[in-house]
Amino acid sequence: MAEEWWKAKAEAAGLILRTLISSSMPDIRGVGEDAVQHAATRCDGVAVIKDAELVRAAVRAGIGRGKAYGCGLLSLAPMAT
């Protein structure tokens, strides 16, 4: 499920996914009596930038609803050739 979510979000963020490896992470829980628990998954892989402006916006704003919990960070690095 997390992989399908990321595929859709990546496309909307201007990326074309080439490879994808997902890893389940420990759930993240807020603080307090009514704390929300949020599932976390790390996605690594290779992508091609289709729309640089959309990618810039995703890097600045993050992706998804878990940003308040430290999720949704989009990190990019050039691929070594």
N, C-alpha and C positions, 0 to 999 in steps of 0.2 A: 504494500500500500504506500509506504513512504517513497519508494522508487517511482511509482506512477505520479505521485504528487510532485516530486522533484522534476520529473520529465516535463510536466505541464508548466511548472514555474520557470524552469530553465528556458523553455521556448518563449514564454511571455517576456522573459528578461533579455531576449535577443541572442540566445545561445543555441547552437546545434550540438547536441551531445554526441560524442563518438564512443566513449566508454563510461561506465558507471559502476562504482563499487560502494555499496552502502553497509554501514556498521551500526548496529544498535548501541546506544549509549544509555547510561543510567538515567531514569526519569528525573526531571527537574521539578522541585517543589518550592513554591513560594513560602513566605514566612507568615505565621499567624494562625489563628484558630480556623479561619475559613480559607486557608491556603489552597491554591489551585495546583494540581499536579499536571505536568506537561511531558509527554513522551518526546524523546530526542533521538535523532538518527543523524549520523555523519555521512555525507555523500562526497566521494572523491571520484575524480575521473578526468577525462580529456574532452574539451569542447572547442568548437570554432565560433568566433564572434561573428554573428550575422548582422547585428545592429548595435554599433558602438554606443549610441546615446542611451538605448535601453539598458545595456550592461552598466554604463556609468551610473544611471539612476538606481539600479539594483545594488551596486556596490555601496553607494551613499546611504540608501534607505534600508537596506536589508530585504529579506524575503520571508513572507509568512507571518503567522500570528504570534510566534514565540519570541519575538525580539526582546521583550521585557525580561525574558528569562535567559538571555545570552544566546539564543538560537537565531538562525537566519542570516548569519554572517556569510557573505560571499567573498572568498579570497581567490585571487587570480595570480598566476605566474606564467611566464612564457615557457613554452615547451622546448627543452634542449634538443638540438638537432645534431 
